[in-house]
Amino acid sequence: MSDQHKRPRHEVVMINRRSLAISGVKKVESFDSEEFLLETESGFLSIRGQNLHMKNLSLETGEVAIEGLVHDMGYLEQGQTGDRSKGFFGKLFK
């Protein structure tokens, strides 16, 4: 009850695999036309596709809008304490 209500909201809305609206974004780790890597309130989120580009970014409100053809989307790491980036890159480059 207490943790869930204090935690900022994280939502992902996709329309026709062409448009994404994501809230609860803490940081944009990296991005190019084939992959976005976002740190969200729920862990690292990887989005892969073609012709991906950022339509809107507001880190003040934690919102990102992405357009392009989405092929794959998934969370890479959740709830890990300590050095999260080391764990993430260890998984990424295995």
Biopython code that builds the backbone (N, CA, C, O; Angstrom):
import numpy as np
from Bio.PDB.StructureBuilder import StructureBuilder

atoms = [
    (1, "MET", "N", (0.818, -1.187, 0.000)),
    (1, "MET", "CA", (0.000, 0.000, 0.000)),
    (1, "MET", "C", (0.862, 1.252, 0.000)),
    (1, "MET", "O", (0.619, 2.156, -0.799)),
    (2, "SER", "N", (1.853, 1.332, 0.863)),
    (2, "SER", "CA", (2.635, 2.562, 0.965)),
    (2, "SER", "C", (3.618, 2.728, -0.191)),
    (2, "SER", "O", (3.753, 3.834, -0.713)),
    (3, "ASP", "N", (4.323, 1.641, -0.616)),
    (3, "ASP", "CA", (5.300, 1.752, -1.698)),
    (3, "ASP", "C", (4.644, 2.076, -3.033)),
    (3, "ASP", "O", (5.138, 2.914, -3.788)),
    (4, "GLN", "N", (3.550, 1.421, -3.315)),
    (4, "GLN", "CA", (2.894, 1.599, -4.601)),
    (4, "GLN", "C", (2.324, 3.013, -4.753)),
    (4, "GLN", "O", (2.360, 3.570, -5.850)),
    (5, "HIS", "N", (1.808, 3.590, -3.691)),
    (5, "HIS", "CA", (1.221, 4.915, -3.783)),
    (5, "HIS", "C", (2.285, 6.008, -3.845)),
    (5, "HIS", "O", (2.028, 7.068, -4.416)),
    (6, "LYS", "N", (3.451, 5.791, -3.286)),
    (6, "LYS", "CA", (4.517, 6.790, -3.319)),
    (6, "LYS", "C", (5.291, 6.756, -4.628)),
    (6, "LYS", "O", (5.861, 7.770, -5.031)),
    (7, "ARG", "N", (5.322, 5.616, -5.296)),
    (7, "ARG", "CA", (6.090, 5.434, -6.518)),
    (7, "ARG", "C", (5.463, 6.215, -7.676)),
    (7, "ARG", "O", (4.254, 6.126, -7.892)),
    (8, "PRO", "N", (6.264, 6.977, -8.422)),
    (8, "PRO", "CA", (5.717, 7.695, -9.584)),
    (8, "PRO", "C", (5.149, 6.710, -10.613)),
    (8, "PRO", "O", (5.605, 5.572, -10.722)),
    (9, "ARG", "N", (4.174, 7.163, -11.341)),
    (9, "ARG", "CA", (3.470, 6.323, -12.303)),
    (9, "ARG", "C", (4.307, 6.107, -13.565)),
    (9, "ARG", "O", (4.961, 7.026, -14.057)),
    (10, "HIS", "N", (4.273, 4.872, -14.079)),
    (10, "HIS", "CA", (4.977, 4.518, -15.312)),
    (10, "HIS", "C", (3.966, 3.854, -16.245)),
    (10, "HIS", "O", (3.356, 2.841, -15.905)),
    (11, "GLU", "N", (3.803, 4.450, -17.430)),
    (11, "GLU", "CA", (2.869, 3.904, -18.412)),
    (11, "GLU", "C", (3.520, 3.865, -19.786)),
    (11, "GLU", "O", (4.347, 4.711, -20.126)),
    (12, "VAL", "N", (3.127, 2.861, -20.568)),
    (12, "VAL", "CA", (3.556, 2.747, -21.958)),
    (12, "VAL", "C", (2.296, 2.582, -22.797)),
    (12, "VAL", "O", (1.517, 1.653, -22.586)),
    (13, "VAL", "N", (2.103, 3.493, -23.753)),
    (13, "VAL", "CA", (0.952, 3.416, -24.655)),
    (13, "VAL", "C", (1.499, 3.325, -26.077)),
    (13, "VAL", "O", (2.232, 4.204, -26.531)),
    (14, "MET", "N", (1.127, 2.231, -26.785)),
    (14, "MET", "CA", (1.572, 2.043, -28.165)),
    (14, "MET", "C", (0.355, 2.036, -29.082)),
    (14, "MET", "O", (-0.661, 1.409, -28.778)),
    (15, "ILE", "N", (0.467, 2.736, -30.203)),
    (15, "ILE", "CA", (-0.606, 2.771, -31.194)),
    (15, "ILE", "C", (-0.065, 2.232, -32.510)),
    (15, "ILE", "O", (0.839, 2.818, -33.105)),
    (16, "ASN", "N", (-0.629, 1.106, -32.962)),
    (16, "ASN", "CA", (-0.312, 0.484, -34.253)),
    (16, "ASN", "C", (1.183, 0.248, -34.481)),
    (16, "ASN", "O", (1.648, 0.323, -35.618)),
    (17, "ARG", "N", (1.933, -0.034, -33.427)),
    (17, "ARG", "CA", (3.380, -0.290, -33.511)),
    (17, "ARG", "C", (4.153, 0.878, -34.124)),
    (17, "ARG", "O", (5.324, 0.715, -34.467)),
    (18, "ARG", "N", (3.539, 2.039, -34.271)),
    (18, "ARG", "CA", (4.173, 3.190, -34.913)),
    (18, "ARG", "C", (4.380, 4.380, -33.980)),
    (18, "ARG", "O", (5.176, 5.268, -34.287)),
    (19, "SER", "N", (3.691, 4.411, -32.868)),
    (19, "SER", "CA", (3.739, 5.562, -31.977)),
    (19, "SER", "C", (3.733, 5.082, -30.522)),
    (19, "SER", "O", (2.878, 4.292, -30.122)),
    (20, "LEU", "N", (4.698, 5.572, -29.740)),
    (20, "LEU", "CA", (4.802, 5.222, -28.325)),
    (20, "LEU", "C", (4.756, 6.481, -27.480)),
    (20, "LEU", "O", (5.394, 7.481, -27.808)),
    (21, "ALA", "N", (4.008, 6.431, -26.402)),
    (21, "ALA", "CA", (4.009, 7.494, -25.397)),
    (21, "ALA", "C", (4.370, 6.825, -24.075)),
    (21, "ALA", "O", (3.667, 5.919, -23.626)),
    (22, "ILE", "N", (5.458, 7.265, -23.451)),
    (22, "ILE", "CA", (5.974, 6.627, -22.244)),
    (22, "ILE", "C", (6.075, 7.666, -21.142)),
    (22, "ILE", "O", (6.627, 8.746, -21.349)),
    (23, "SER", "N", (5.543, 7.340, -19.972)),
    (23, "SER", "CA", (5.666, 8.223, -18.813)),
    (23, "SER", "C", (6.479, 7.498, -17.744)),
    (23, "SER", "O", (6.664, 6.283, -17.814)),
    (24, "GLY", "N", (6.956, 8.240, -16.770)),
    (24, "GLY", "CA", (7.776, 7.660, -15.718)),
    (24, "GLY", "C", (9.211, 7.430, -16.143)),
    (24, "GLY", "O", (9.893, 6.562, -15.598)),
    (25, "VAL", "N", (9.677, 8.207, -17.122)),
    (25, "VAL", "CA", (11.057, 8.086, -17.613)),
    (25, "VAL", "C", (11.968, 8.947, -16.749)),
    (25, "VAL", "O", (11.736, 10.142, -16.567)),
    (26, "LYS", "N", (13.009, 8.314, -16.222)),
    (26, "LYS", "CA", (13.975, 9.027, -15.396)),
    (26, "LYS", "C", (15.145, 9.561, -16.215)),
    (26, "LYS", "O", (15.670, 10.640, -15.942)),
    (27, "LYS", "N", (15.551, 8.777, -17.240)),
    (27, "LYS", "CA", (16.741, 9.140, -18.005)),
    (27, "LYS", "C", (16.725, 8.425, -19.348)),
    (27, "LYS", "O", (16.300, 7.273, -19.437)),
    (28, "VAL", "N", (17.188, 9.108, -20.396)),
    (28, "VAL", "CA", (17.390, 8.474, -21.695)),
    (28, "VAL", "C", (18.862, 8.079, -21.748)),
    (28, "VAL", "O", (19.737, 8.935, -21.879)),
    (29, "GLU", "N", (19.130, 6.774, -21.645)),
    (29, "GLU", "CA", (20.513, 6.281, -21.634)),
    (29, "GLU", "C", (21.156, 6.421, -23.007)),
    (29, "GLU", "O", (22.269, 6.934, -23.126)),
    (30, "SER", "N", (20.458, 5.968, -24.041)),
    (30, "SER", "CA", (20.989, 6.058, -25.400)),
    (30, "SER", "C", (19.835, 5.896, -26.385)),
    (30, "SER", "O", (18.773, 5.373, -26.049)),
    (31, "PHE", "N", (20.076, 6.362, -27.616)),
    (31, "PHE", "CA", (19.066, 6.160, -28.651)),
    (31, "PHE", "C", (19.686, 6.365, -30.023)),
    (31, "PHE", "O", (20.620, 7.148, -30.197)),
    (32, "ASP", "N", (19.146, 5.645, -30.987)),
    (32, "ASP", "CA", (19.454, 5.848, -32.404)),
    (32, "ASP", "C", (18.236, 5.375, -33.192)),
    (32, "ASP", "O", (17.183, 5.125, -32.606)),
    (33, "SER", "N", (18.362, 5.251, -34.485)),
    (33, "SER", "CA", (17.199, 4.922, -35.313)),
    (33, "SER", "C", (16.728, 3.478, -35.159)),
    (33, "SER", "O", (15.659, 3.118, -35.652)),
    (34, "GLU", "N", (17.535, 2.635, -34.465)),
    (34, "GLU", "CA", (17.161, 1.233, -34.305)),
    (34, "GLU", "C", (16.896, 0.816, -32.860)),
    (34, "GLU", "O", (16.289, -0.229, -32.628)),
    (35, "GLU", "N", (17.344, 1.620, -31.874)),
    (35, "GLU", "CA", (17.129, 1.227, -30.485)),
    (35, "GLU", "C", (17.130, 2.425, -29.546)),
    (35, "GLU", "O", (17.944, 3.339, -29.680)),
    (36, "PHE", "N", (16.211, 2.405, -28.602)),
    (36, "PHE", "CA", (16.159, 3.373, -27.508)),
    (36, "PHE", "C", (16.370, 2.603, -26.215)),
    (36, "PHE", "O", (15.849, 1.500, -26.054)),
    (37, "LEU", "N", (17.122, 3.173, -25.303)),
    (37, "LEU", "CA", (17.302, 2.596, -23.981)),
    (37, "LEU", "C", (16.941, 3.662, -22.961)),
    (37, "LEU", "O", (17.608, 4.691, -22.857)),
    (38, "LEU", "N", (15.873, 3.404, -22.207)),
    (38, "LEU", "CA", (15.353, 4.367, -21.249)),
    (38, "LEU", "C", (15.416, 3.796, -19.838)),
    (38, "LEU", "O", (15.126, 2.619, -19.624)),
    (39, "GLU", "N", (15.794, 4.634, -18.878)),
    (39, "GLU", "CA", (15.675, 4.232, -17.481)),
    (39, "GLU", "C", (14.340, 4.763, -16.993)),
    (39, "GLU", "O", (14.098, 5.970, -17.000)),
    (40, "THR", "N", (13.470, 3.846, -16.567)),
    (40, "THR", "CA", (12.132, 4.226, -16.130)),
    (40, "THR", "C", (11.966, 3.922, -14.643)),
    (40, "THR", "O", (12.863, 3.361, -14.012)),
    (41, "GLU", "N", (10.844, 4.286, -14.104)),
    (41, "GLU", "CA", (10.520, 4.002, -12.715)),
    (41, "GLU", "C", (10.426, 2.493, -12.454)),
    (41, "GLU", "O", (10.523, 2.055, -11.308)),
    (42, "SER", "N", (10.237, 1.706, -13.510)),
    (42, "SER", "CA", (10.097, 0.253, -13.372)),
    (42, "SER", "C", (11.305, -0.522, -13.879)),
    (42, "SER", "O", (11.232, -1.742, -14.025)),
    (43, "GLY", "N", (12.412, 0.157, -14.150)),
    (43, "GLY", "CA", (13.618, -0.505, -14.638)),
    (43, "GLY", "C", (14.015, 0.007, -16.012)),
    (43, "GLY", "O", (13.406, 0.937, -16.540)),
    (44, "PHE", "N", (15.042, -0.609, -16.585)),
    (44, "PHE", "CA", (15.516, -0.224, -17.914)),
    (44, "PHE", "C", (14.597, -0.801, -18.973)),
    (44, "PHE", "O", (14.278, -1.989, -18.945)),
    (45, "LEU", "N", (14.169, 0.041, -19.911)),
    (45, "LEU", "CA", (13.270, -0.355, -20.984)),
    (45, "LEU", "C", (14.006, -0.211, -22.314)),
    (45, "LEU", "O", (14.498, 0.866, -22.651)),
    (46, "SER", "N", (14.074, -1.309, -23.061)),
    (46, "SER", "CA", (14.703, -1.308, -24.385)),
    (46, "SER", "C", (13.613, -1.366, -25.444)),
    (46, "SER", "O", (12.697, -2.184, -25.365)),
    (47, "ILE", "N", (13.721, -0.489, -26.434)),
    (47, "ILE", "CA", (12.769, -0.446, -27.545)),
    (47, "ILE", "C", (13.576, -0.575, -28.821)),
    (47, "ILE", "O", (14.469, 0.233, -29.077)),
    (48, "ARG", "N", (13.268, -1.592, -29.630)),
    (48, "ARG", "CA", (13.998, -1.821, -30.882)),
    (48, "ARG", "C", (13.038, -1.753, -32.056)),
    (48, "ARG", "O", (11.877, -2.150, -31.958)),
    (49, "GLY", "N", (13.553, -1.238, -33.175)),
    (49, "GLY", "CA", (12.713, -1.134, -34.353)),
    (49, "GLY", "C", (13.449, -0.506, -35.524)),
    (49, "GLY", "O", (14.674, -0.579, -35.617)),
    (50, "GLN", "N", (12.687, 0.110, -36.413)),
    (50, "GLN", "CA", (13.231, 0.758, -37.610)),
    (50, "GLN", "C", (12.772, 2.201, -37.650)),
    (50, "GLN", "O", (11.642, 2.517, -37.277)),
    (51, "ASN", "N", (13.658, 3.075, -38.107)),
    (51, "ASN", "CA", (13.348, 4.502, -38.264)),
    (51, "ASN", "C", (12.771, 5.117, -36.997)),
    (51, "ASN", "O", (11.862, 5.944, -37.064)),
    (52, "LEU", "N", (13.294, 4.719, -35.846)),
    (52, "LEU", "CA", (12.824, 5.268, -34.580)),
    (52, "LEU", "C", (13.370, 6.677, -34.395)),
    (52, "LEU", "O", (14.540, 6.939, -34.674)),
    (53, "HIS", "N", (12.539, 7.560, -33.935)),
    (53, "HIS", "CA", (12.987, 8.921, -33.611)),
    (53, "HIS", "C", (12.128, 9.480, -32.477)),
    (53, "HIS", "O", (10.968, 9.110, -32.293)),
    (54, "MET", "N", (12.742, 10.375, -31.739)),
    (54, "MET", "CA", (12.077, 10.976, -30.596)),
    (54, "MET", "C", (11.216, 12.130, -31.087)),
    (54, "MET", "O", (11.716, 13.082, -31.686)),
    (55, "LYS", "N", (9.941, 12.038, -30.831)),
    (55, "LYS", "CA", (9.014, 13.091, -31.231)),
    (55, "LYS", "C", (8.938, 14.168, -30.153)),
    (55, "LYS", "O", (8.828, 15.357, -30.453)),
    (56, "ASN", "N", (8.999, 13.731, -28.879)),
    (56, "ASN", "CA", (8.878, 14.664, -27.761)),
    (56, "ASN", "C", (9.651, 14.102, -26.575)),
    (56, "ASN", "O", (9.660, 12.893, -26.346)),
    (57, "LEU", "N", (10.305, 14.997, -25.818)),
    (57, "LEU", "CA", (11.033, 14.605, -24.611)),
    (57, "LEU", "C", (10.859, 15.678, -23.556)),
    (57, "LEU", "O", (11.149, 16.850, -23.794)),
    (58, "SER", "N", (10.385, 15.269, -22.387)),
    (58, "SER", "CA", (10.296, 16.171, -21.244)),
    (58, "SER", "C", (10.705, 15.397, -20.004)),
    (58, "SER", "O", (9.889, 14.693, -19.408)),
    (59, "LEU", "N", (11.971, 15.526, -19.612)),
    (59, "LEU", "CA", (12.426, 14.824, -18.419)),
    (59, "LEU", "C", (11.885, 15.479, -17.152)),
    (59, "LEU", "O", (11.873, 14.862, -16.087)),
    (60, "GLU", "N", (11.440, 16.721, -17.266)),
    (60, "GLU", "CA", (10.810, 17.385, -16.112)),
    (60, "GLU", "C", (9.530, 16.658, -15.708)),
    (60, "GLU", "O", (9.256, 16.488, -14.520)),
    (61, "THR", "N", (8.751, 16.230, -16.696)),
    (61, "THR", "CA", (7.517, 15.490, -16.414)),
    (61, "THR", "C", (7.713, 13.981, -16.577)),
    (61, "THR", "O", (6.819, 13.202, -16.246)),
    (62, "GLY", "N", (8.883, 13.563, -17.087)),
    (62, "GLY", "CA", (9.166, 12.138, -17.267)),
    (62, "GLY", "C", (8.452, 11.516, -18.442)),
    (62, "GLY", "O", (8.120, 10.331, -18.408)),
    (63, "GLU", "N", (8.208, 12.302, -19.494)),
    (63, "GLU", "CA", (7.466, 11.797, -20.647)),
    (63, "GLU", "C", (8.317, 11.801, -21.908)),
    (63, "GLU", "O", (9.051, 12.752, -22.176)),
    (64, "VAL", "N", (8.207, 10.721, -22.678)),
    (64, "VAL", "CA", (8.919, 10.580, -23.940)),
    (64, "VAL", "C", (7.927, 10.068, -24.975)),
    (64, "VAL", "O", (7.134, 9.172, -24.686)),
    (65, "ALA", "N", (7.968, 10.632, -26.180)),
    (65, "ALA", "CA", (7.161, 10.145, -27.306)),
    (65, "ALA", "C", (8.119, 9.692, -28.404)),
    (65, "ALA", "O", (9.036, 10.425, -28.775)),
    (66, "ILE", "N", (7.906, 8.496, -28.915)),
    (66, "ILE", "CA", (8.770, 7.905, -29.939)),
    (66, "ILE", "C", (7.903, 7.478, -31.112)),
    (66, "ILE", "O", (6.809, 6.942, -30.932)),
    (67, "GLU", "N", (8.409, 7.725, -32.320)),
    (67, "GLU", "CA", (7.722, 7.275, -33.531)),
    (67, "GLU", "C", (8.659, 6.395, -34.342)),
    (67, "GLU", "O", (9.879, 6.521, -34.237)),
    (68, "GLY", "N", (8.102, 5.515, -35.143)),
    (68, "GLY", "CA", (8.845, 4.573, -35.970)),
    (68, "GLY", "C", (8.200, 3.205, -35.836)),
    (68, "GLY", "O", (7.233, 3.045, -35.091)),
    (69, "LEU", "N", (8.725, 2.216, -36.552)),
    (69, "LEU", "CA", (8.175, 0.865, -36.503)),
    (69, "LEU", "C", (8.823, 0.090, -35.356)),
    (69, "LEU", "O", (10.030, -0.151, -35.373)),
    (70, "VAL", "N", (8.028, -0.296, -34.367)),
    (70, "VAL", "CA", (8.525, -1.008, -33.191)),
    (70, "VAL", "C", (8.503, -2.511, -33.467)),
    (70, "VAL", "O", (7.464, -3.073, -33.814)),
    (71, "HIS", "N", (9.685, -3.167, -33.305)),
    (71, "HIS", "CA", (9.793, -4.621, -33.468)),
    (71, "HIS", "C", (9.787, -5.343, -32.125)),
    (71, "HIS", "O", (9.223, -6.430, -32.000)),
    (72, "ASP", "N", (10.419, -4.730, -31.119)),
    (72, "ASP", "CA", (10.609, -5.412, -29.847)),
    (72, "ASP", "C", (10.681, -4.389, -28.729)),
    (72, "ASP", "O", (11.221, -3.296, -28.904)),
    (73, "MET", "N", (10.128, -4.754, -27.577)),
    (73, "MET", "CA", (10.166, -3.867, -26.424)),
    (73, "MET", "C", (10.190, -4.741, -25.181)),
    (73, "MET", "O", (9.412, -5.688, -25.069)),
    (74, "GLY", "N", (11.092, -4.424, -24.237)),
    (74, "GLY", "CA", (11.149, -5.223, -23.019)),
    (74, "GLY", "C", (11.966, -4.557, -21.932)),
    (74, "GLY", "O", (12.785, -3.676, -22.194)),
    (75, "TYR", "N", (11.725, -4.999, -20.696)),
    (75, "TYR", "CA", (12.458, -4.491, -19.540)),
    (75, "TYR", "C", (13.680, -5.365, -19.318)),
    (75, "TYR", "O", (13.587, -6.593, -19.315)),
    (76, "LEU", "N", (14.825, -4.722, -19.134)),
    (76, "LEU", "CA", (16.072, -5.454, -19.022)),
    (76, "LEU", "C", (16.472, -5.751, -17.594)),
    (76, "LEU", "O", (17.153, -6.744, -17.335)),
    (77, "GLU", "N", (16.059, -4.904, -16.657)),
    (77, "GLU", "CA", (16.429, -5.121, -15.269)),
    (77, "GLU", "C", (15.447, -4.387, -14.378)),
    (77, "GLU", "O", (15.069, -3.251, -14.664)),
    (78, "GLN", "N", (15.031, -5.037, -13.294)),
    (78, "GLN", "CA", (14.066, -4.407, -12.394)),
    (78, "GLN", "C", (14.496, -4.562, -10.948)),
    (78, "GLN", "O", (14.989, -5.614, -10.542)),
    (79, "GLY", "N", (14.303, -3.498, -10.173)),
    (79, "GLY", "CA", (14.447, -3.544, -8.732)),
    (79, "GLY", "C", (15.797, -3.919, -8.179)),
    (79, "GLY", "O", (15.891, -4.262, -7.001)),
    (80, "GLN", "N", (16.842, -3.870, -8.968)),
    (80, "GLN", "CA", (18.177, -4.227, -8.494)),
    (80, "GLN", "C", (18.783, -3.049, -7.753)),
    (80, "GLN", "O", (18.733, -1.918, -8.235)),
    (81, "THR", "N", (19.355, -3.305, -6.584)),
    (81, "THR", "CA", (20.036, -2.248, -5.844)),
    (81, "THR", "C", (21.519, -2.293, -6.163)),
    (81, "THR", "O", (22.010, -3.252, -6.759)),
    (82, "GLY", "N", (22.222, -1.254, -5.765)),
    (82, "GLY", "CA", (23.661, -1.204, -6.019)),
    (82, "GLY", "C", (23.944, -0.613, -7.379)),
    (82, "GLY", "O", (23.263, 0.314, -7.819)),
    (83, "ASP", "N", (24.966, -1.156, -8.055)),
    (83, "ASP", "CA", (25.408, -0.626, -9.350)),
    (83, "ASP", "C", (24.563, -1.215, -10.468)),
    (83, "ASP", "O", (24.916, -2.248, -11.037)),
    (84, "ARG", "N", (23.454, -0.566, -10.785)),
    (84, "ARG", "CA", (22.526, -1.085, -11.789)),
    (84, "ARG", "C", (23.126, -1.074, -13.181)),
    (84, "ARG", "O", (22.874, -1.990, -13.964)),
    (85, "SER", "N", (23.914, -0.061, -13.509)),
    (85, "SER", "CA", (24.436, 0.024, -14.868)),
    (85, "SER", "C", (25.403, -1.113, -15.155)),
    (85, "SER", "O", (25.441, -1.607, -16.282)),
    (86, "LYS", "N", (26.188, -1.545, -14.170)),
    (86, "LYS", "CA", (27.106, -2.653, -14.373)),
    (86, "LYS", "C", (26.323, -3.936, -14.667)),
    (86, "LYS", "O", (26.684, -4.697, -15.565)),
    (87, "GLY", "N", (25.248, -4.173, -13.903)),
    (87, "GLY", "CA", (24.413, -5.340, -14.141)),
    (87, "GLY", "C", (23.732, -5.286, -15.500)),
    (87, "GLY", "O", (23.628, -6.301, -16.189)),
    (88, "PHE", "N", (23.278, -4.123, -15.875)),
    (88, "PHE", "CA", (22.611, -3.952, -17.159)),
    (88, "PHE", "C", (23.565, -4.209, -18.312)),
    (88, "PHE", "O", (23.239, -4.969, -19.224)),
    (89, "PHE", "N", (24.764, -3.574, -18.286)),
    (89, "PHE", "CA", (25.712, -3.751, -19.373)),
    (89, "PHE", "C", (26.271, -5.176, -19.391)),
    (89, "PHE", "O", (26.610, -5.692, -20.456)),
    (90, "GLY", "N", (26.368, -5.809, -18.232)),
    (90, "GLY", "CA", (26.781, -7.203, -18.197)),
    (90, "GLY", "C", (25.798, -8.081, -18.960)),
    (90, "GLY", "O", (26.212, -8.980, -19.692)),
    (91, "LYS", "N", (24.502, -7.830, -18.796)),
    (91, "LYS", "CA", (23.477, -8.582, -19.524)),
    (91, "LYS", "C", (23.474, -8.222, -21.006)),
    (91, "LYS", "O", (23.306, -9.091, -21.861)),
    (92, "LEU", "N", (23.657, -6.962, -21.301)),
    (92, "LEU", "CA", (23.581, -6.489, -22.681)),
    (92, "LEU", "C", (24.679, -7.084, -23.550)),
    (92, "LEU", "O", (24.426, -7.449, -24.698)),
    (93, "PHE", "N", (25.903, -7.190, -23.018)),
    (93, "PHE", "CA", (27.049, -7.616, -23.816)),
    (93, "PHE", "C", (27.442, -9.070, -23.596)),
    (93, "PHE", "O", (28.553, -9.455, -23.959)),
    (94, "LYS", "N", (26.570, -9.894, -23.013)),
    (94, "LYS", "CA", (26.866, -11.323, -22.834)),
    (94, "LYS", "C", (26.866, -12.025, -24.146)),
    (94, "LYS", "O", (27.095, -13.233, -24.200)),
]
sb = StructureBuilder()
sb.init_structure("model")
sb.init_model(0)
sb.init_chain("A")
sb.init_seg("    ")
for serial, (resi, resn, name, xyz) in enumerate(atoms, 1):
    if name == "N":
        sb.init_residue(resn, " ", resi, " ")
    sb.init_atom(name, np.array(xyz, "f"), 0.0, 1.0, " ", f" {name:<3s}", serial, name[0])
structure = sb.get_structure()
